[in-house]
Protein backbone atom coordinates (compact mmCIF):
# COMPACT_ATOMS: atom_id res chain seq x y z
CA UNK A 1 0.00 0.00 0.00
CA UNK A 2 1.29 3.48 -0.92
CA UNK A 3 0.49 6.25 1.56
CA UNK A 4 1.47 9.88 2.11
CA UNK A 5 4.21 10.68 4.59
CA UNK A 6 3.48 13.06 7.43
CA UNK A 7 5.55 16.29 7.56
CA UNK A 8 7.72 14.89 10.37
CA UNK A 9 8.50 11.78 8.28
CA UNK A 10 9.41 13.98 5.30
CA UNK A 11 11.80 16.03 7.45
CA UNK A 12 13.32 12.89 8.99
CA UNK A 13 14.02 11.48 5.53
CA UNK A 14 15.69 14.73 4.43
CA UNK A 15 17.72 14.96 7.66
CA UNK A 16 18.98 11.39 7.53
CA UNK A 17 20.32 11.55 3.96
CA UNK A 18 22.81 13.67 2.03
CA UNK A 19 22.46 12.47 -1.57
CA UNK A 20 19.45 13.36 -3.67
CA UNK A 21 18.42 13.95 -7.27
CA UNK A 22 18.02 17.56 -8.38
CA UNK A 23 15.55 18.21 -11.20
CA UNK A 24 15.68 21.40 -13.27
CA UNK A 25 14.96 22.64 -16.79
CA UNK A 26 17.85 23.45 -19.16
CA UNK A 27 17.18 24.77 -22.67
CA UNK A 28 13.64 23.44 -22.56
CA UNK A 29 14.59 19.91 -21.48
CA UNK A 30 14.19 18.40 -18.01
CA UNK A 31 17.38 17.17 -16.32
CA UNK A 32 17.90 15.16 -13.15
CA UNK A 33 21.36 14.97 -11.58
CA UNK A 34 22.61 13.47 -8.32
CA UNK A 35 23.84 16.01 -5.77
CA UNK A 36 25.20 16.10 -2.27
CA UNK A 37 22.90 18.27 -0.14
CA UNK A 38 22.24 19.25 3.45
CA UNK A 39 18.81 20.09 4.86
CA UNK A 40 19.16 23.02 7.27
CA UNK A 41 16.21 22.76 9.63
CA UNK A 42 16.62 26.19 11.21
CA UNK A 43 16.32 27.86 7.79
CA UNK A 44 13.97 25.23 6.29
CA UNK A 45 16.09 25.06 3.15
CA UNK A 46 18.39 22.78 1.21
CA UNK A 47 22.05 23.81 1.03
CA UNK A 48 24.23 22.77 -1.88
CA UNK A 49 27.23 23.94 -3.82
CA UNK A 50 28.56 23.47 -7.31
CA UNK A 51 31.12 24.66 -9.79
CA UNK A 52 29.87 26.95 -12.55
CA UNK A 53 28.31 24.97 -15.37
CA UNK A 54 25.08 24.01 -17.08
CA UNK A 55 23.30 23.14 -13.79
CA UNK A 56 23.98 26.57 -12.29
CA UNK A 57 23.16 28.34 -15.58
CA UNK A 58 19.91 26.39 -15.83
CA UNK A 59 18.86 27.26 -12.28
CA UNK A 60 19.73 30.92 -12.83
CA UNK A 61 17.43 31.07 -15.83
CA UNK A 62 14.66 28.96 -14.27
CA UNK A 63 14.97 28.93 -10.46
CA UNK A 64 12.05 26.55 -9.84
CA UNK A 65 13.62 23.18 -8.98
CA UNK A 66 12.80 19.89 -7.28
CA UNK A 67 14.98 17.70 -5.09
CA UNK A 68 14.07 14.01 -4.77
CA UNK A 69 15.41 11.96 -1.86
CA UNK A 70 14.59 8.31 -1.29
CA UNK A 71 15.34 5.24 0.77
CA UNK A 72 14.61 2.00 -1.08
CA UNK A 73 14.87 -1.29 0.80
CA UNK A 74 12.85 -3.40 -1.66
CA UNK A 75 10.37 -2.95 -4.51
CA UNK A 76 7.54 -2.99 -1.97
CA UNK A 77 9.31 -1.09 0.84
CA UNK A 78 10.44 2.45 0.09
CA UNK A 79 10.10 6.12 1.05
CA UNK A 80 10.45 9.10 -1.26
CA UNK A 81 10.29 12.86 -0.72
CA UNK A 82 9.96 15.63 -3.30
CA UNK A 83 11.08 19.10 -2.25
CA UNK A 84 9.76 21.81 -4.57
CA UNK A 85 11.63 25.07 -4.15
CA UNK A 86 13.32 28.15 -5.50
CA UNK A 87 17.06 28.30 -6.26
CA UNK A 88 18.99 31.17 -4.66
CA UNK A 89 22.72 31.88 -5.02
CA UNK A 90 24.51 32.85 -1.83
CA UNK A 91 27.64 35.02 -1.69
CA UNK A 92 30.15 36.43 0.77
CA UNK A 93 30.13 35.64 4.48
CA UNK A 94 26.70 33.98 4.28
CA UNK A 95 28.06 31.56 1.66
CA UNK A 96 31.01 30.68 3.91
CA UNK A 97 28.67 30.09 6.85
CA UNK A 98 26.31 27.89 4.81
CA UNK A 99 29.18 25.90 3.31
CA UNK A 100 30.48 25.32 6.85
CA UNK A 101 27.01 24.15 7.98
CA UNK A 102 26.82 21.92 4.90
CA UNK A 103 30.21 20.31 5.64
CA UNK A 104 29.47 19.70 9.33
CA UNK A 105 25.96 18.46 8.63
CA UNK A 106 26.98 15.99 5.94
CA UNK A 107 29.89 14.73 8.07
CA UNK A 108 27.46 14.05 10.94
CA UNK A 109 25.06 12.16 8.68
CA UNK A 110 27.91 10.04 7.28
CA UNK A 111 29.14 9.32 10.81
CA UNK A 112 25.65 8.13 11.85
CA UNK A 113 24.81 6.15 8.71
CA UNK A 114 28.17 4.78 7.64
CA UNK A 115 30.14 4.76 10.92
CA UNK A 116 33.00 6.73 9.43
CA UNK A 117 34.11 10.32 9.85
CA UNK A 118 35.34 12.04 6.69
CA UNK A 119 38.09 14.59 7.26
CA UNK A 120 37.69 16.59 4.06
CA UNK A 121 34.71 17.70 1.99
CA UNK A 122 36.30 16.09 -1.09
CA UNK A 123 35.72 12.66 0.50
CA UNK A 124 31.96 12.94 -0.04
CA UNK A 125 31.53 15.66 -2.65
CA UNK A 126 33.36 16.09 -5.95
CA UNK A 127 32.76 19.77 -6.65
CA UNK A 128 36.11 21.05 -5.40
CA UNK A 129 38.22 21.01 -8.51
CA UNK A 130 40.20 23.34 -10.72
CA UNK A 131 37.13 25.12 -12.09
CA UNK A 132 37.36 27.87 -9.48
CA UNK A 133 35.62 28.73 -6.26
CA UNK A 134 32.44 26.70 -5.72
CA UNK A 135 29.14 28.53 -5.81
CA UNK A 136 26.97 28.02 -2.71
CA UNK A 137 23.21 27.94 -3.14
CA UNK A 138 20.02 27.37 -1.22
CA UNK A 139 16.80 25.82 -2.34
CA UNK A 140 14.14 27.75 -0.47
CA UNK A 141 11.40 25.22 0.18
CA UNK A 142 7.94 25.92 -1.21
CA UNK A 143 6.43 22.46 -0.67
CA UNK A 144 7.43 19.01 0.55
CA UNK A 145 5.55 15.92 -0.61
CA UNK A 146 6.40 12.44 0.60
CA UNK A 147 5.11 8.93 -0.01
CA UNK A 148 5.97 5.48 1.21
CA UNK A 149 5.11 1.94 0.28
CA UNK A 150 4.88 -0.81 2.81
CA UNK A 151 4.09 -4.41 2.03
PARO-569507 format. One record per residue: residue number from 1; residue in one letter; chain; y, x, z of N, C-alpha, C, CB in turn. Coordinates in pm, whole numbers, padded with zeros to 5 digits. Glycine has a CB too. Layout:
residues N
+-----+---+---+--------+--------+--------+--------+--------+--------+--------+--------+--------+--------+--------+--------+
|   k | r | c |   n.c2 |   n.c1 |   n.c3 |  ca.c2 |  ca.c1 |  ca.c3 |   c.c2 |   c.c1 |   c.c3 |  cb.c2 |  cb.c1 |  cb.c3 |
+-----+---+---+--------+--------+--------+--------+--------+--------+--------+--------+--------+--------+--------+--------+
| NUM | A | A |      Y |      X |      Z |      Y |      X |      Z |      Y |      X |      Z |      Y |      X |      Z |
...
+-----+---+---+--------+--------+--------+--------+--------+--------+--------+--------+--------+--------+--------+--------+
This chain:
residues 151
+-----+---+---+--------+--------+--------+--------+--------+--------+--------+--------+--------+--------+--------+--------+
|   k | r | c |   n.c2 |   n.c1 |   n.c3 |  ca.c2 |  ca.c1 |  ca.c3 |   c.c2 |   c.c1 |   c.c3 |  cb.c2 |  cb.c1 |  cb.c3 |
+-----+---+---+--------+--------+--------+--------+--------+--------+--------+--------+--------+--------+--------+--------+
|   1 | X | A | -00117 |  00083 |  00000 |  00000 |  00000 |  00000 |  00125 |  00089 |  00000 | -00001 | -00095 |  00120 |
|   2 | X | A |  00221 |  00057 | -00084 |  00348 |  00129 | -00092 |  00453 |  00048 | -00017 |  00391 |  00153 | -00241 |
|   3 | X | A |  00522 |  00116 |  00077 |  00625 |  00049 |  00156 |  00749 |  00137 |  00164 |  00572 |  00016 |  00299 |
|   4 | X | A |  00862 |  00074 |  00194 |  00988 |  00147 |  00211 |  00986 |  00226 |  00341 |  01108 |  00050 |  00208 |
|   5 | X | A |  01049 |  00343 |  00338 |  01068 |  00421 |  00459 |  01192 |  00371 |  00532 |  01080 |  00572 |  00427 |
|   6 | X | A |  01188 |  00378 |  00663 |  01306 |  00348 |  00743 |  01402 |  00467 |  00733 |  01267 |  00318 |  00893 |
|   7 | X | A |  01528 |  00447 |  00765 |  01629 |  00555 |  00756 |  01584 |  00678 |  00834 |  01766 |  00506 |  00809 |
|   8 | X | A |  01532 |  00659 |  00955 |  01489 |  00772 |  01037 |  01378 |  00851 |  00968 |  01441 |  00724 |  01175 |
|   9 | X | A |  01285 |  00782 |  00902 |  01178 |  00850 |  00828 |  01234 |  00928 |  00709 |  01073 |  00747 |  00780 |
|  10 | X | A |  01333 |  00870 |  00641 |  01398 |  00941 |  00530 |  01461 |  01071 |  00579 |  01505 |  00852 |  00464 |
|  11 | X | A |  01535 |  01062 |  00689 |  01603 |  01180 |  00745 |  01500 |  01283 |  00790 |  01694 |  01139 |  00862 |
|  12 | X | A |  01393 |  01238 |  00855 |  01289 |  01332 |  00899 |  01228 |  01407 |  00782 |  01180 |  01257 |  00976 |
|  13 | X | A |  01205 |  01337 |  00671 |  01148 |  01402 |  00553 |  01245 |  01507 |  00497 |  01114 |  01297 |  00444 |
|  14 | X | A |  01373 |  01473 |  00491 |  01473 |  01569 |  00443 |  01484 |  01689 |  00536 |  01610 |  01501 |  00431 |
|  15 | X | A |  01479 |  01664 |  00668 |  01496 |  01772 |  00766 |  01375 |  01864 |  00774 |  01522 |  01713 |  00903 |
|  16 | X | A |  01260 |  01816 |  00737 |  01139 |  01898 |  00753 |  01099 |  01970 |  00624 |  01024 |  01810 |  00798 |
|  17 | X | A |  01182 |  01965 |  00523 |  01155 |  02032 |  00396 |  01277 |  02110 |  00350 |  01112 |  01931 |  00289 |
|  18 | X | A |  01256 |  02202 |  00256 |  01367 |  02281 |  00203 |  01358 |  02300 |  00052 |  01371 |  02416 |  00271 |
|  19 | X | A |  01258 |  02241 | -00011 |  01247 |  02246 | -00157 |  01244 |  02103 | -00209 |  01119 |  02324 | -00202 |
|  20 | X | A |  01330 |  02077 | -00307 |  01336 |  01945 | -00367 |  01358 |  01959 | -00516 |  01448 |  01861 | -00304 |
|  21 | X | A |  01373 |  01846 | -00582 |  01395 |  01842 | -00727 |  01530 |  01775 | -00752 |  01280 |  01767 | -00802 |
|  22 | X | A |  01621 |  01851 | -00811 |  01756 |  01802 | -00838 |  01762 |  01746 | -00980 |  01859 |  01915 | -00820 |
|  23 | X | A |  01808 |  01622 | -00990 |  01821 |  01555 | -01120 |  01970 |  01544 | -01154 |  01753 |  01414 | -01119 |
|  24 | X | A |  02002 |  01575 | -01280 |  02140 |  01568 | -01327 |  02136 |  01548 | -01478 |  02220 |  01697 | -01289 |
|  25 | X | A |  02252 |  01516 | -01534 |  02264 |  01496 | -01679 |  02338 |  01615 | -01739 |  02339 |  01362 | -01712 |
|  26 | X | A |  02281 |  01674 | -01845 |  02345 |  01785 | -01916 |  02343 |  01754 | -02065 |  02274 |  01921 | -01886 |
|  27 | X | A |  02461 |  01748 | -02124 |  02477 |  01718 | -02267 |  02397 |  01594 | -02308 |  02433 |  01838 | -02351 |
|  28 | X | A |  02407 |  01491 | -02226 |  02344 |  01364 | -02256 |  02197 |  01353 | -02225 |  02364 |  01334 | -02395 |
|  29 | X | A |  02134 |  01461 | -02178 |  01991 |  01459 | -02148 |  01968 |  01474 | -01997 |  01917 |  01571 | -02225 |
|  30 | X | A |  01872 |  01400 | -01943 |  01840 |  01419 | -01801 |  01759 |  01546 | -01779 |  01763 |  01297 | -01747 |
|  31 | X | A |  01789 |  01617 | -01673 |  01717 |  01738 | -01632 |  01675 |  01722 | -01487 |  01805 |  01866 | -01651 |
|  32 | X | A |  01563 |  01782 | -01453 |  01516 |  01790 | -01315 |  01472 |  01934 | -01291 |  01399 |  01687 | -01286 |
|  33 | X | A |  01530 |  01997 | -01189 |  01497 |  02136 | -01158 |  01467 |  02150 | -01009 |  01612 |  02231 | -01201 |
|  34 | X | A |  01373 |  02238 | -00974 |  01347 |  02261 | -00832 |  01461 |  02343 | -00771 |  01212 |  02334 | -00812 |
|  35 | X | A |  01498 |  02308 | -00648 |  01601 |  02384 | -00577 |  01559 |  02402 | -00431 |  01739 |  02312 | -00585 |
|  36 | X | A |  01616 |  02504 | -00371 |  01610 |  02520 | -00227 |  01734 |  02451 | -00171 |  01602 |  02673 | -00184 |
|  37 | X | A |  01715 |  02366 | -00070 |  01827 |  02290 | -00014 |  01818 |  02291 |  00138 |  01827 |  02144 | -00068 |
|  38 | X | A |  01925 |  02248 |  00201 |  01925 |  02224 |  00345 |  02002 |  02096 |  00371 |  01988 |  02344 |  00424 |
|  39 | X | A |  01940 |  02005 |  00448 |  02009 |  01881 |  00486 |  02085 |  01908 |  00615 |  01908 |  01763 |  00504 |
|  40 | X | A |  02216 |  01896 |  00609 |  02302 |  01916 |  00727 |  02332 |  01780 |  00789 |  02434 |  01991 |  00688 |
|  41 | X | A |  02263 |  01752 |  00900 |  02276 |  01621 |  00963 |  02417 |  01591 |  01009 |  02182 |  01611 |  01081 |
|  42 | X | A |  02486 |  01689 |  01066 |  02619 |  01662 |  01121 |  02719 |  01621 |  01013 |  02671 |  01785 |  01195 |
|  43 | X | A |  02698 |  01667 |  00890 |  02786 |  01632 |  00779 |  02725 |  01526 |  00688 |  02817 |  01757 |  00697 |
|  44 | X | A |  02599 |  01490 |  00713 |  02523 |  01397 |  00629 |  02534 |  01435 |  00481 |  02572 |  01252 |  00651 |
|  45 | X | A |  02499 |  01561 |  00453 |  02506 |  01609 |  00315 |  02394 |  01710 |  00290 |  02644 |  01672 |  00285 |
|  46 | X | A |  02370 |  01735 |  00165 |  02278 |  01839 |  00121 |  02360 |  01962 |  00088 |  02192 |  01791 | -00003 |
|  47 | X | A |  02315 |  02079 |  00136 |  02381 |  02205 |  00103 |  02291 |  02283 |  00008 |  02412 |  02288 |  00233 |
|  48 | X | A |  02351 |  02339 | -00095 |  02277 |  02423 | -00188 |  02369 |  02531 | -00241 |  02218 |  02340 | -00303 |
|  49 | X | A |  02313 |  02623 | -00315 |  02394 |  02723 | -00382 |  02324 |  02765 | -00509 |  02421 |  02845 | -00290 |
|  50 | X | A |  02402 |  02819 | -00601 |  02347 |  02856 | -00731 |  02440 |  02956 | -00799 |  02326 |  02731 | -00820 |
|  51 | X | A |  02384 |  03031 | -00890 |  02466 |  03112 | -00979 |  02529 |  03019 | -01083 |  02382 |  03226 | -01048 |
|  52 | X | A |  02635 |  03064 | -01145 |  02695 |  02987 | -01255 |  02590 |  02970 | -01365 |  02823 |  03059 | -01311 |
|  53 | X | A |  02591 |  02856 | -01429 |  02497 |  02831 | -01537 |  02500 |  02685 | -01578 |  02356 |  02872 | -01496 |
|  54 | X | A |  02399 |  02644 | -01655 |  02401 |  02508 | -01708 |  02394 |  02403 | -01598 |  02286 |  02488 | -01804 |
|  55 | X | A |  02322 |  02428 | -01488 |  02314 |  02330 | -01379 |  02452 |  02305 | -01319 |  02215 |  02379 | -01270 |
|  56 | X | A |  02523 |  02412 | -01288 |  02657 |  02398 | -01229 |  02751 |  02333 | -01330 |  02712 |  02536 | -01185 |
|  57 | X | A |  02748 |  02376 | -01455 |  02834 |  02316 | -01558 |  02804 |  02167 | -01574 |  02815 |  02387 | -01691 |
|  58 | X | A |  02677 |  02132 | -01570 |  02639 |  01991 | -01583 |  02693 |  01909 | -01467 |  02486 |  01978 | -01590 |
|  59 | X | A |  02680 |  01962 | -01345 |  02726 |  01886 | -01228 |  02878 |  01880 | -01222 |  02670 |  01948 | -01099 |
|  60 | X | A |  02946 |  01979 | -01275 |  03092 |  01973 | -01283 |  03136 |  01860 | -01375 |  03149 |  02107 | -01332 |
|  61 | X | A |  03066 |  01845 | -01487 |  03107 |  01743 | -01583 |  03057 |  01603 | -01547 |  03058 |  01780 | -01721 |
|  62 | X | A |  02949 |  01595 | -01473 |  02896 |  01466 | -01427 |  02844 |  01485 | -01285 |  02782 |  01411 | -01523 |
|  63 | X | A |  02929 |  01463 | -01184 |  02893 |  01497 | -01046 |  02793 |  01403 | -00978 |  03015 |  01501 | -00965 |
|  64 | X | A |  02755 |  01295 | -01044 |  02655 |  01205 | -00984 |  02517 |  01265 | -01005 |  02663 |  01061 | -01047 |
|  65 | X | A |  02448 |  01295 | -00894 |  02318 |  01362 | -00898 |  02220 |  01293 | -00805 |  02332 |  01512 | -00861 |
|  66 | X | A |  02093 |  01329 | -00818 |  01989 |  01280 | -00728 |  01900 |  01395 | -00689 |  01907 |  01166 | -00795 |
|  67 | X | A |  01867 |  01401 | -00560 |  01770 |  01498 | -00509 |  01646 |  01421 | -00467 |  01829 |  01580 | -00389 |
|  68 | X | A |  01530 |  01466 | -00515 |  01401 |  01407 | -00477 |  01326 |  01507 | -00391 |  01317 |  01365 | -00602 |
|  69 | X | A |  01276 |  01459 | -00277 |  01196 |  01541 | -00186 |  01070 |  01462 | -00155 |  01275 |  01577 | -00055 |
|  70 | X | A |  00955 |  01531 | -00157 |  00831 |  01459 | -00129 |  00734 |  01542 | -00047 |  00764 |  01417 | -00258 |
|  71 | X | A |  00640 |  01473 |  00012 |  00524 |  01534 |  00077 |  00403 |  01457 |  00025 |  00533 |  01529 |  00236 |
|  72 | X | A |  00316 |  01525 | -00047 |  00200 |  01461 | -00108 |  00075 |  01523 | -00048 |  00201 |  01476 | -00263 |
|  73 | X | A | -00003 |  01440 |  00022 | -00129 |  01487 |  00080 | -00248 |  01448 | -00007 | -00147 |  01431 |  00222 |
|  74 | X | A | -00236 |  01335 | -00075 | -00340 |  01285 | -00166 | -00276 |  01179 | -00255 | -00463 |  01225 | -00086 |
|  75 | X | A | -00348 |  01137 | -00358 | -00295 |  01037 | -00451 | -00259 |  00907 | -00380 | -00397 |  01009 | -00560 |
|  76 | X | A | -00327 |  00878 | -00270 | -00299 |  00754 | -00197 | -00234 |  00779 | -00060 | -00427 |  00677 | -00178 |
|  77 | X | A | -00178 |  00899 | -00042 | -00109 |  00931 |  00084 |  00007 |  01025 |  00055 | -00208 |  00995 |  00188 |
|  78 | X | A |  00127 |  00966 |  00042 |  00245 |  01044 |  00009 |  00371 |  00978 |  00064 |  00256 |  01062 | -00142 |
|  79 | X | A |  00478 |  01057 |  00070 |  00612 |  01010 |  00105 |  00708 |  01071 |  00004 |  00651 |  01047 |  00253 |
|  80 | X | A |  00811 |  00996 | -00031 |  00910 |  01045 | -00126 |  01047 |  00987 | -00090 |  00871 |  01008 | -00271 |
|  81 | X | A |  01149 |  01071 | -00100 |  01286 |  01029 | -00072 |  01374 |  01064 | -00191 |  01339 |  01095 |  00058 |
|  82 | X | A |  01460 |  00971 | -00229 |  01563 |  00996 | -00330 |  01698 |  00994 | -00261 |  01557 |  00891 | -00446 |
|  83 | X | A |  01775 |  01100 | -00280 |  01910 |  01108 | -00225 |  02006 |  01100 | -00343 |  01932 |  01241 | -00142 |
|  84 | X | A |  02079 |  00990 | -00353 |  02181 |  00976 | -00457 |  02313 |  01025 | -00397 |  02192 |  00827 | -00508 |
|  85 | X | A |  02383 |  01110 | -00471 |  02507 |  01163 | -00415 |  02600 |  01219 | -00519 |  02475 |  01268 | -00316 |
|  86 | X | A |  02708 |  01277 | -00467 |  02815 |  01332 | -00550 |  02826 |  01482 | -00524 |  02950 |  01261 | -00521 |
|  87 | X | A |  02818 |  01560 | -00630 |  02830 |  01706 | -00626 |  02973 |  01746 | -00592 |  02788 |  01769 | -00760 |
|  88 | X | A |  02986 |  01845 | -00502 |  03117 |  01899 | -00466 |  03105 |  02050 | -00446 |  03173 |  01831 | -00337 |
|  89 | X | A |  03185 |  02127 | -00520 |  03188 |  02272 | -00502 |  03267 |  02306 | -00377 |  03249 |  02343 | -00626 |
|  90 | X | A |  03219 |  02407 | -00306 |  03285 |  02451 | -00183 |  03328 |  02596 | -00201 |  03190 |  02435 | -00059 |
|  91 | X | A |  03447 |  02630 | -00151 |  03502 |  02764 | -00169 |  03553 |  02820 | -00036 |  03616 |  02762 | -00272 |
|  92 | X | A |  03579 |  02950 | -00035 |  03643 |  03015 |  00077 |  03561 |  03016 |  00205 |  03772 |  02951 |  00104 |
|  93 | X | A |  03630 |  03004 |  00317 |  03564 |  03013 |  00448 |  03465 |  02899 |  00470 |  03667 |  03013 |  00559 |
|  94 | X | A |  03493 |  02781 |  00415 |  03398 |  02670 |  00428 |  03267 |  02703 |  00356 |  03459 |  02539 |  00373 |
|  95 | X | A |  03276 |  02767 |  00240 |  03156 |  02806 |  00166 |  03074 |  02906 |  00246 |  03193 |  02867 |  00029 |
|  96 | X | A |  03140 |  03003 |  00309 |  03068 |  03101 |  00391 |  02999 |  03033 |  00508 |  03165 |  03208 |  00442 |
|  97 | X | A |  03068 |  02940 |  00572 |  03009 |  02867 |  00685 |  02888 |  02786 |  00640 |  03114 |  02774 |  00749 |
|  98 | X | A |  02901 |  02713 |  00529 |  02789 |  02631 |  00481 |  02672 |  02717 |  00436 |  02835 |  02542 |  00367 |
|  99 | X | A |  02699 |  02830 |  00373 |  02590 |  02918 |  00331 |  02518 |  02974 |  00453 |  02644 |  03033 |  00243 |
| 100 | X | A |  02592 |  03002 |  00559 |  02532 |  03048 |  00685 |  02444 |  02938 |  00745 |  02641 |  03091 |  00786 |
| 101 | X | A |  02495 |  02813 |  00748 |  02415 |  02701 |  00798 |  02290 |  02682 |  00714 |  02499 |  02571 |  00799 |
| 102 | X | A |  02305 |  02693 |  00583 |  02192 |  02682 |  00490 |  02086 |  02785 |  00526 |  02240 |  02701 |  00344 |
| 103 | X | A |  02126 |  02912 |  00537 |  02031 |  03021 |  00564 |  01959 |  03000 |  00697 |  02103 |  03156 |  00564 |
| 104 | X | A |  02034 |  02969 |  00802 |  01970 |  02947 |  00933 |  01879 |  02826 |  00931 |  02077 |  02930 |  01041 |
| 105 | X | A |  01926 |  02719 |  00869 |  01846 |  02596 |  00863 |  01715 |  02614 |  00789 |  01925 |  02486 |  00799 |
| 106 | X | A |  01721 |  02676 |  00673 |  01599 |  02698 |  00594 |  01505 |  02792 |  00668 |  01634 |  02754 |  00454 |
| 107 | X | A |  01558 |  02897 |  00729 |  01473 |  02989 |  00807 |  01399 |  02914 |  00918 |  01557 |  03103 |  00866 |
| 108 | X | A |  01469 |  02823 |  00986 |  01405 |  02746 |  01094 |  01295 |  02655 |  01041 |  01510 |  02663 |  01167 |
| 109 | X | A |  01319 |  02593 |  00927 |  01216 |  02506 |  00868 |  01094 |  02589 |  00828 |  01272 |  02431 |  00744 |
| 110 | X | A |  01115 |  02704 |  00767 |  01004 |  02791 |  00728 |  00928 |  02836 |  00851 |  01056 |  02914 |  00649 |
| 111 | X | A |  00999 |  02871 |  00957 |  00932 |  02914 |  01081 |  00843 |  02803 |  01136 |  01036 |  02956 |  01187 |
| 112 | X | A |  00892 |  02679 |  01134 |  00813 |  02565 |  01185 |  00694 |  02532 |  01095 |  00902 |  02441 |  01199 |
| 113 | X | A |  00719 |  02526 |  00964 |  00615 |  02481 |  00871 |  00514 |  02589 |  00834 |  00679 |  02430 |  00746 |
| 114 | X | A |  00562 |  02711 |  00820 |  00478 |  02817 |  00764 |  00448 |  02928 |  00864 |  00544 |  02874 |  00643 |
| 115 | X | A |  00498 |  02915 |  00986 |  00476 |  03014 |  01092 |  00511 |  03156 |  01048 |  00331 |  03009 |  01137 |
| 116 | X | A |  00621 |  03168 |  00977 |  00673 |  03300 |  00943 |  00825 |  03294 |  00949 |  00624 |  03348 |  00802 |
| 117 | X | A |  00887 |  03407 |  00973 |  01032 |  03411 |  00985 |  01088 |  03505 |  00879 |  01075 |  03456 |  01128 |
| 118 | X | A |  01145 |  03449 |  00773 |  01204 |  03534 |  00669 |  01327 |  03607 |  00723 |  01241 |  03451 |  00545 |
| 119 | X | A |  01345 |  03729 |  00681 |  01459 |  03809 |  00726 |  01579 |  03798 |  00632 |  01418 |  03955 |  00739 |
| 120 | X | A |  01552 |  03771 |  00505 |  01659 |  03769 |  00406 |  01649 |  03642 |  00323 |  01653 |  03894 |  00316 |
| 121 | X | A |  01764 |  03593 |  00278 |  01770 |  03471 |  00199 |  01690 |  03486 |  00069 |  01915 |  03436 |  00168 |
| 122 | X | A |  01681 |  03607 |  00016 |  01609 |  03630 | -00109 |  01458 |  03606 | -00094 |  01633 |  03772 | -00159 |
| 123 | X | A |  01408 |  03598 |  00029 |  01266 |  03572 |  00050 |  01228 |  03427 |  00021 |  01228 |  03608 |  00193 |
| 124 | X | A |  01325 |  03337 |  00021 |  01294 |  03196 | -00004 |  01386 |  03132 | -00107 |  01302 |  03118 |  00125 |
| 125 | X | A |  01477 |  03207 | -00164 |  01566 |  03153 | -00265 |  01601 |  03263 | -00364 |  01694 |  03093 | -00201 |
| 126 | X | A |  01595 |  03232 | -00492 |  01609 |  03336 | -00595 |  01748 |  03346 | -00655 |  01510 |  03311 | -00704 |
| 127 | X | A |  01847 |  03282 | -00599 |  01977 |  03276 | -00665 |  02070 |  03393 | -00635 |  02045 |  03152 | -00626 |
| 128 | X | A |  02024 |  03491 | -00559 |  02105 |  03611 | -00540 |  02060 |  03713 | -00642 |  02094 |  03667 | -00394 |
| 129 | X | A |  02137 |  03727 | -00746 |  02101 |  03822 | -00851 |  02227 |  03888 | -00903 |  02024 |  03752 | -00966 |
| 130 | X | A |  02220 |  03946 | -01019 |  02334 |  04020 | -01072 |  02433 |  03933 | -01149 |  02284 |  04129 | -01162 |
| 131 | X | A |  02421 |  03801 | -01137 |  02512 |  03713 | -01209 |  02640 |  03683 | -01130 |  02442 |  03583 | -01244 |
| 132 | X | A |  02664 |  03755 | -01023 |  02787 |  03736 | -00948 |  02765 |  03664 | -00817 |  02886 |  03661 | -01031 |
| 133 | X | A |  02875 |  03629 | -00756 |  02873 |  03562 | -00626 |  02818 |  03421 | -00644 |  03015 |  03558 | -00562 |
| 134 | X | A |  02724 |  03379 | -00558 |  02670 |  03244 | -00572 |  02776 |  03139 | -00539 |  02548 |  03226 | -00482 |
| 135 | X | A |  02763 |  03026 | -00602 |  02853 |  02914 | -00581 |  02787 |  02819 | -00481 |  02887 |  02842 | -00715 |
| 136 | X | A |  02854 |  02788 | -00373 |  02802 |  02697 | -00271 |  02848 |  02556 | -00305 |  02849 |  02739 | -00127 |
| 137 | X | A |  02758 |  02460 | -00287 |  02794 |  02321 | -00314 |  02731 |  02228 | -00211 |  02751 |  02280 | -00455 |
| 138 | X | A |  02791 |  02110 | -00204 |  02737 |  02002 | -00122 |  02704 |  01886 | -00214 |  02838 |  01958 | -00011 |
| 139 | X | A |  02605 |  01811 | -00174 |  02582 |  01680 | -00234 |  02618 |  01580 | -00124 |  02432 |  01662 | -00286 |
| 140 | X | A |  02731 |  01514 | -00143 |  02775 |  01414 | -00047 |  02694 |  01287 | -00070 |  02929 |  01385 | -00060 |
| 141 | X | A |  02621 |  01247 |  00032 |  02522 |  01140 |  00018 |  02589 |  01004 |  00005 |  02426 |  01140 |  00136 |
| 142 | X | A |  02548 |  00931 | -00097 |  02592 |  00794 | -00121 |  02484 |  00697 | -00073 |  02623 |  00771 | -00270 |
| 143 | X | A |  02357 |  00732 | -00101 |  02246 |  00643 | -00067 |  02118 |  00725 | -00054 |  02228 |  00532 | -00176 |
| 144 | X | A |  02033 |  00683 |  00039 |  01901 |  00743 |  00055 |  01798 |  00631 |  00045 |  01888 |  00820 |  00192 |
| 145 | X | A |  01700 |  00652 | -00042 |  01592 |  00555 | -00061 |  01460 |  00629 | -00042 |  01599 |  00487 | -00203 |
| 146 | X | A |  01372 |  00575 |  00038 |  01244 |  00640 |  00060 |  01129 |  00541 |  00052 |  01242 |  00710 |  00193 |
| 147 | X | A |  01015 |  00593 |  00007 |  00893 |  00511 | -00001 |  00776 |  00595 |  00045 |  00869 |  00456 | -00147 |
| 148 | X | A |  00671 |  00527 |  00086 |  00548 |  00597 |  00121 |  00430 |  00510 |  00082 |  00544 |  00631 |  00271 |
| 149 | X | A |  00319 |  00581 |  00058 |  00194 |  00511 |  00028 |  00092 |  00557 |  00130 |  00145 |  00539 | -00118 |
| 150 | X | A |  00027 |  00460 |  00187 | -00081 |  00488 |  00281 | -00204 |  00412 |  00233 | -00044 |  00448 |  00427 |
| 151 | X | A | -00318 |  00472 |  00254 | -00441 |  00409 |  00203 | -00480 |  00287 |  00282 | -00555 |  00507 |  00205 |
+-----+---+---+--------+--------+--------+--------+--------+--------+--------+--------+--------+--------+--------+--------+
